[in-house]
Amino acid sequence: MDDTWEGSSESISYKPGKGVFITLMGISALGVILAGFLFWYIPTVGLKNINPTLPYILGVLVLVLCIFVLGGVFVISLAIIRGRDVFHSSRFRWLLVRLFLPIMVMIGGILRIPRIKIERAFIEINNQMVRFMGKRYRPERILILMPHCIQFEDCKIKVTKDVRNCVGCGKCEIADLISISDQYGINLFVSTGGTIARRKLYEYRPDAVIAVACERDLTSGVQDAYPLPVLAIVNKRPRGYCVGTGVDINAVKKAIDDLVAQGSA
């Protein structure tokens, strides 16, 4: 199965393996260390001409960086394997989002690993680390972002401007999501694309986000929103991408329960 597959996310025949993810992360870390060595080694001669101690100073800085990267890989990998927070692993989330993911996608392409497999693994691990943070938020400080393709495709009502325009016909999950939004007092927005979603983040300035989309959009969204904690939920695609998609309502409720401060619901 390759990354051109467009069937329902519920029927994906593979589960993002922890071993593949950890292996790619390890290879990425080795690549960073090699780049660090070259960054130190190449200018060594020139630095010696300026001051004999400069190569050693730069070497120490590069060594500290390499140790930090390896330490981050170890802590994240241990947390993935054990399925629980280890050594405050959530503090290394930025390494995963900002540094490792782009390198892992590039290496995955070279090794012919389907991009969707890497993205699914990233989403799963990101969600784990967000939950490891253990933070709870007031409902009004949480934003739920939904893709516009979740709306019934022949619906004539525009809910992207105001989700409350929905008449609750039951042909898509918009009505159920509005009910959840009302129950918890959480802002709900249906977005037509990444640019609009980013604008809403700027407008609402939430403390946390629950986002539903396909793997690629979720991955880029988590990167764009960082350091904002995002719980990402892969959509249902019974007819392929961007048309007639859906969402697991129970998964949305679970994400809310993981983020909302107790006693706020």
C-alpha positions as a Markdown table, in Angstrom:
| # | Residue | x | y | z |
|---|---|---|---|---|
| 1 | Met | 0.0 | 0.0 | 0.0 |
| 2 | Asp | 1.4 | 3.4 | -0.9 |
| 3 | Asp | 0.7 | 7.0 | 0.0 |
| 4 | Thr | -1.7 | 7.5 | -3.0 |
| 5 | Trp | -4.3 | 5.4 | -1.3 |
| 6 | Glu | -7.5 | 7.3 | -0.6 |
| 7 | Gly | -9.8 | 4.9 | 1.1 |
| 8 | Ser | -11.4 | 5.2 | 4.5 |
| 9 | Ser | -9.0 | 5.8 | 7.4 |
| 10 | Glu | -10.8 | 3.1 | 9.3 |
| 11 | Ser | -9.7 | 0.4 | 6.8 |
| 12 | Ile | -6.0 | 1.3 | 6.7 |
| 13 | Ser | -4.3 | -2.1 | 6.8 |
| 14 | Tyr | -1.3 | -1.0 | 8.7 |
| 15 | Lys | -0.8 | 0.6 | 12.1 |
| 16 | Pro | 2.1 | 3.1 | 12.4 |
| 17 | Gly | 4.8 | 0.9 | 14.0 |
| 18 | Lys | 6.8 | 2.2 | 17.0 |
| 19 | Gly | 9.8 | 0.4 | 15.7 |
| 20 | Val | 9.8 | 2.2 | 12.3 |
| 21 | Phe | 9.2 | 5.6 | 13.9 |
| 22 | Ile | 12.0 | 5.1 | 16.5 |
| 23 | Thr | 14.4 | 3.9 | 13.7 |
| 24 | Leu | 13.7 | 6.9 | 11.5 |
| 25 | Met | 14.2 | 9.2 | 14.5 |
| 26 | Gly | 17.5 | 7.5 | 15.3 |
| 27 | Ile | 18.7 | 7.9 | 11.7 |
| 28 | Ser | 17.6 | 11.5 | 11.8 |
| 29 | Ala | 19.6 | 12.1 | 15.0 |
| 30 | Leu | 22.7 | 10.5 | 13.4 |
| 31 | Gly | 22.2 | 12.9 | 10.4 |
| 32 | Val | 22.1 | 15.9 | 12.8 |
| 33 | Ile | 25.2 | 14.7 | 14.6 |
| 34 | Leu | 27.1 | 14.2 | 11.2 |
| 35 | Ala | 26.0 | 17.7 | 10.2 |
| 36 | Gly | 27.2 | 19.0 | 13.5 |
| 37 | Phe | 30.6 | 17.3 | 13.0 |
| 38 | Leu | 31.0 | 18.8 | 9.6 |
| 39 | Phe | 30.0 | 22.2 | 10.9 |
| 40 | Trp | 32.8 | 21.9 | 13.4 |
| 41 | Tyr | 35.4 | 20.2 | 11.2 |
| 42 | Ile | 35.2 | 22.3 | 8.0 |
| 43 | Pro | 36.0 | 25.7 | 9.6 |
| 44 | Thr | 38.6 | 24.4 | 12.0 |
| 45 | Val | 41.7 | 25.6 | 10.0 |
| 46 | Gly | 40.3 | 29.1 | 9.7 |
| 47 | Leu | 39.4 | 29.2 | 13.3 |
| 48 | Lys | 42.9 | 28.2 | 14.3 |
| 49 | Asn | 44.3 | 31.1 | 12.4 |
| 50 | Ile | 42.1 | 33.5 | 14.4 |
| 51 | Asn | 42.6 | 31.9 | 17.8 |
| 52 | Pro | 44.0 | 28.4 | 18.6 |
| 53 | Thr | 41.2 | 27.9 | 21.2 |
| 54 | Leu | 38.3 | 28.6 | 18.9 |
| 55 | Pro | 38.1 | 25.1 | 17.4 |
| 56 | Tyr | 37.9 | 23.6 | 20.9 |
| 57 | Ile | 35.2 | 26.1 | 22.0 |
| 58 | Leu | 33.1 | 25.3 | 18.9 |
| 59 | Gly | 33.8 | 21.6 | 19.4 |
| 60 | Val | 32.4 | 21.7 | 22.9 |
| 61 | Leu | 29.3 | 23.5 | 21.8 |
| 62 | Val | 28.7 | 21.0 | 19.0 |
| 63 | Leu | 29.3 | 18.1 | 21.4 |
| 64 | Val | 26.7 | 19.5 | 23.9 |
| 65 | Leu | 24.2 | 19.9 | 21.0 |
| 66 | Cys | 24.8 | 16.3 | 19.9 |
| 67 | Ile | 24.4 | 15.0 | 23.5 |
| 68 | Phe | 21.2 | 16.9 | 23.8 |
| 69 | Val | 19.8 | 15.5 | 20.5 |
| 70 | Leu | 20.8 | 11.9 | 21.5 |
| 71 | Gly | 19.2 | 12.5 | 24.9 |
| 72 | Gly | 16.0 | 13.7 | 23.4 |
| 73 | Val | 15.9 | 10.7 | 21.1 |
| 74 | Phe | 16.4 | 8.3 | 24.0 |
| 75 | Val | 13.7 | 10.0 | 26.2 |
| 76 | Ile | 11.1 | 10.2 | 23.4 |
| 77 | Ser | 11.8 | 6.6 | 22.4 |
| 78 | Leu | 11.5 | 5.3 | 25.9 |
| 79 | Ala | 8.2 | 7.2 | 26.4 |
| 80 | Ile | 6.9 | 5.7 | 23.1 |
| 81 | Ile | 7.9 | 2.1 | 24.1 |
| 82 | Arg | 6.5 | 2.4 | 27.7 |
| 83 | Gly | 3.4 | 4.4 | 26.7 |
| 84 | Arg | 3.8 | 6.8 | 29.5 |
| 85 | Asp | 5.8 | 10.0 | 30.4 |
| 86 | Val | 9.5 | 9.4 | 31.1 |
| 87 | Phe | 11.9 | 12.0 | 32.3 |
| 88 | His | 9.4 | 14.8 | 31.3 |
| 89 | Ser | 9.4 | 13.6 | 27.7 |
| 90 | Ser | 6.8 | 16.2 | 26.7 |
| 91 | Arg | 9.6 | 18.9 | 27.0 |
| 92 | Phe | 11.3 | 17.3 | 24.0 |
| 93 | Arg | 8.1 | 17.7 | 21.9 |
| 94 | Trp | 9.7 | 20.6 | 20.0 |
| 95 | Leu | 12.5 | 18.3 | 18.9 |
| 96 | Leu | 10.0 | 15.9 | 17.4 |
| 97 | Val | 7.9 | 18.7 | 15.7 |
| 98 | Arg | 10.6 | 21.1 | 14.6 |
| 99 | Leu | 13.7 | 19.0 | 14.0 |
| 100 | Phe | 13.0 | 15.3 | 13.5 |
| 101 | Leu | 9.8 | 15.3 | 11.5 |
| 102 | Pro | 11.1 | 17.1 | 8.4 |
| 103 | Ile | 14.2 | 14.9 | 8.4 |
| 104 | Met | 12.2 | 11.7 | 8.9 |
| 105 | Val | 10.0 | 12.5 | 6.0 |
| 106 | Met | 13.0 | 13.1 | 3.8 |
| 107 | Ile | 14.7 | 9.9 | 4.9 |
| 108 | Gly | 11.4 | 8.0 | 4.6 |
| 109 | Gly | 11.2 | 9.1 | 1.0 |
| 110 | Ile | 14.7 | 7.8 | 0.3 |
| 111 | Leu | 13.8 | 4.4 | 2.0 |
| 112 | Arg | 10.4 | 4.3 | 0.2 |
| 113 | Ile | 8.4 | 4.4 | 3.4 |
| 114 | Pro | 4.9 | 5.7 | 2.6 |
| 115 | Arg | 4.7 | 9.3 | 3.9 |
| 116 | Ile | 1.2 | 8.6 | 5.3 |
| 117 | Lys | 2.7 | 5.9 | 7.6 |
| 118 | Ile | 5.2 | 8.5 | 9.0 |
| 119 | Glu | 2.5 | 11.1 | 9.4 |
| 120 | Arg | 0.2 | 8.7 | 11.2 |
| 121 | Ala | 3.0 | 7.7 | 13.6 |
| 122 | Phe | 3.9 | 11.4 | 14.2 |
| 123 | Ile | 0.2 | 12.2 | 14.9 |
| 124 | Glu | 0.0 | 9.3 | 17.4 |
| 125 | Ile | 3.2 | 10.3 | 19.2 |
| 126 | Asn | 2.4 | 14.0 | 19.2 |
| 127 | Asn | -1.0 | 13.2 | 20.9 |
| 128 | Gln | 0.8 | 11.0 | 23.4 |
| 129 | Met | 3.2 | 13.8 | 24.3 |
| 130 | Val | 0.4 | 16.4 | 24.6 |
| 131 | Arg | -1.3 | 14.1 | 27.0 |
| 132 | Phe | 1.9 | 13.6 | 28.9 |
| 133 | Met | 2.0 | 17.3 | 29.5 |
| 134 | Gly | -0.9 | 16.7 | 31.9 |
| 135 | Lys | -2.2 | 20.3 | 31.5 |
| 136 | Arg | -5.9 | 21.1 | 31.8 |
| 137 | Tyr | -7.7 | 24.0 | 30.3 |
| 138 | Arg | -10.9 | 25.9 | 30.7 |
| 139 | Pro | -13.4 | 24.9 | 27.9 |
| 140 | Glu | -13.6 | 28.5 | 26.6 |
| 141 | Arg | -9.8 | 28.4 | 26.0 |
| 142 | Ile | -10.0 | 25.3 | 23.8 |
| 143 | Leu | -10.8 | 25.5 | 20.0 |
| 144 | Ile | -12.2 | 22.6 | 17.9 |
| 145 | Leu | -11.2 | 22.8 | 14.2 |
| 146 | Met | -13.0 | 20.8 | 11.6 |
| 147 | Pro | -12.4 | 20.5 | 7.9 |
| 148 | His | -15.2 | 21.8 | 5.6 |
| 149 | Cys | -15.3 | 18.5 | 3.8 |
| 150 | Ile | -17.0 | 17.0 | 6.9 |
| 151 | Gln | -20.2 | 18.8 | 5.8 |
| 152 | Phe | -22.7 | 17.0 | 3.7 |
| 153 | Glu | -21.5 | 17.7 | 0.2 |
| 154 | Asp | -25.0 | 18.7 | -1.3 |
| 155 | Cys | -25.8 | 20.9 | 1.7 |
| 156 | Lys | -26.8 | 24.5 | 0.6 |
| 157 | Ile | -26.1 | 26.0 | 4.1 |
| 158 | Lys | -22.8 | 27.7 | 4.6 |
| 159 | Val | -21.4 | 26.6 | 8.0 |
| 160 | Thr | -17.8 | 27.8 | 7.4 |
| 161 | Lys | -18.8 | 31.3 | 8.3 |
| 162 | Asp | -21.0 | 30.4 | 11.2 |
| 163 | Val | -21.3 | 26.8 | 12.3 |
| 164 | Arg | -24.6 | 27.7 | 14.0 |
| 165 | Asn | -26.2 | 28.0 | 10.6 |
| 166 | Cys | -26.5 | 24.2 | 10.6 |
| 167 | Val | -30.2 | 23.1 | 10.8 |
| 168 | Gly | -29.3 | 19.6 | 12.2 |
| 169 | Cys | -30.6 | 17.4 | 9.4 |
| 170 | Gly | -28.3 | 14.6 | 10.6 |
| 171 | Lys | -26.7 | 13.9 | 7.2 |
| 172 | Cys | -23.2 | 14.8 | 8.6 |
| 173 | Glu | -21.7 | 15.1 | 12.1 |
| 174 | Ile | -21.9 | 19.0 | 12.3 |
| 175 | Ala | -25.0 | 18.8 | 14.5 |
| 176 | Asp | -23.4 | 16.4 | 16.9 |
| 177 | Leu | -20.3 | 18.6 | 17.1 |
| 178 | Ile | -22.4 | 21.6 | 17.8 |
| 179 | Ser | -24.1 | 19.7 | 20.6 |
| 180 | Ile | -20.7 | 18.8 | 22.1 |
| 181 | Ser | -19.6 | 22.4 | 21.7 |
| 182 | Asp | -22.7 | 23.5 | 23.7 |
| 183 | Gln | -22.3 | 20.8 | 26.3 |
| 184 | Tyr | -18.7 | 21.8 | 27.1 |
| 185 | Gly | -18.8 | 25.5 | 26.2 |
| 186 | Ile | -16.0 | 25.0 | 23.6 |
| 187 | Asn | -15.5 | 27.1 | 20.5 |
| 188 | Leu | -16.2 | 25.1 | 17.3 |
| 189 | Phe | -15.1 | 26.3 | 13.8 |
| 190 | Val | -15.3 | 24.7 | 10.4 |
| 191 | Ser | -12.3 | 25.7 | 8.2 |
| 192 | Thr | -12.0 | 25.8 | 4.5 |
| 193 | Gly | -8.2 | 25.4 | 4.6 |
| 194 | Gly | -5.0 | 25.8 | 6.5 |
| 195 | Thr | -4.7 | 29.6 | 6.0 |
| 196 | Ile | -8.2 | 30.2 | 7.5 |
| 197 | Ala | -7.4 | 27.8 | 10.3 |
| 198 | Arg | -4.3 | 29.8 | 11.2 |
| 199 | Arg | -6.3 | 33.0 | 11.1 |
| 200 | Lys | -8.8 | 31.5 | 13.6 |
| 201 | Leu | -5.9 | 30.5 | 15.9 |
| 202 | Tyr | -4.7 | 34.1 | 15.8 |
| 203 | Glu | -8.2 | 35.4 | 16.4 |
| 204 | Tyr | -9.2 | 33.1 | 19.2 |
| 205 | Arg | -5.7 | 32.7 | 20.7 |
| 206 | Pro | -6.7 | 29.4 | 22.4 |
| 207 | Asp | -4.6 | 27.5 | 25.0 |
| 208 | Ala | -5.2 | 24.2 | 23.2 |
| 209 | Val | -6.6 | 22.8 | 20.0 |
| 210 | Ile | -8.5 | 19.7 | 18.9 |
| 211 | Ala | -8.1 | 19.3 | 15.1 |
| 212 | Val | -9.7 | 16.9 | 12.7 |
| 213 | Ala | -8.3 | 16.5 | 9.1 |
| 214 | Cys | -6.3 | 14.1 | 6.9 |
| 215 | Glu | -2.8 | 13.1 | 8.0 |
| 216 | Arg | -0.9 | 15.6 | 5.8 |
| 217 | Asp | -3.0 | 18.6 | 7.0 |
| 218 | Leu | -2.8 | 17.5 | 10.6 |
| 219 | Thr | 0.9 | 17.1 | 10.4 |
| 220 | Ser | 1.5 | 20.6 | 8.9 |
| 221 | Gly | -1.1 | 22.0 | 11.3 |
| 222 | Val | 0.7 | 20.7 | 14.4 |
| 223 | Gln | 3.9 | 22.2 | 13.1 |
| 224 | Asp | 2.3 | 25.6 | 12.3 |
| 225 | Ala | 0.6 | 25.8 | 15.7 |
| 226 | Tyr | 3.6 | 24.8 | 17.8 |
| 227 | Pro | 4.1 | 25.4 | 20.8 |
| 228 | Leu | 0.3 | 25.3 | 21.1 |
| 229 | Pro | -0.7 | 21.8 | 22.2 |
| 230 | Val | -2.8 | 20.1 | 19.5 |
| 231 | Leu | -4.7 | 16.8 | 19.8 |
| 232 | Ala | -5.0 | 15.6 | 16.2 |
| 233 | Ile | -7.7 | 13.2 | 15.0 |
| 234 | Val | -7.5 | 11.6 | 11.6 |
| 235 | Asn | -10.8 | 11.9 | 9.7 |
| 236 | Lys | -12.8 | 9.1 | 8.1 |
| 237 | Arg | -12.6 | 9.0 | 4.3 |
| 238 | Pro | -15.1 | 6.4 | 3.0 |
| 239 | Arg | -15.0 | 8.1 | -0.4 |
| 240 | Gly | -11.4 | 9.4 | -0.4 |
| 241 | Tyr | -9.9 | 12.8 | 0.4 |
| 242 | Cys | -11.8 | 16.1 | 0.6 |
| 243 | Val | -15.3 | 14.7 | -0.1 |
| 244 | Gly | -17.9 | 13.2 | 2.3 |
| 245 | Thr | -15.4 | 12.8 | 5.1 |
| 246 | Gly | -16.4 | 12.2 | 8.7 |
| 247 | Val | -15.2 | 12.1 | 12.3 |
| 248 | Asp | -15.3 | 9.7 | 15.2 |
| 249 | Ile | -17.5 | 11.7 | 17.7 |
| 250 | Asn | -16.2 | 9.5 | 20.6 |
| 251 | Ala | -12.6 | 10.4 | 19.7 |
| 252 | Val | -13.6 | 14.1 | 19.9 |
| 253 | Lys | -15.2 | 13.6 | 23.3 |
| 254 | Lys | -12.1 | 11.7 | 24.5 |
| 255 | Ala | -9.8 | 14.5 | 23.3 |
| 256 | Ile | -12.0 | 17.0 | 25.2 |
| 257 | Asp | -12.0 | 15.0 | 28.4 |
| 258 | Asp | -8.2 | 14.8 | 28.1 |
| 259 | Leu | -7.9 | 18.6 | 27.9 |
| 260 | Val | -10.8 | 20.1 | 29.9 |
| 261 | Ala | -10.2 | 21.0 | 33.6 |
| 262 | Gln | -12.2 | 18.7 | 35.9 |
| 263 | Gly | -15.4 | 20.2 | 37.0 |
| 264 | Ser | -15.6 | 22.5 | 33.9 |
| 265 | Ala | -17.8 | 20.2 | 31.8 |
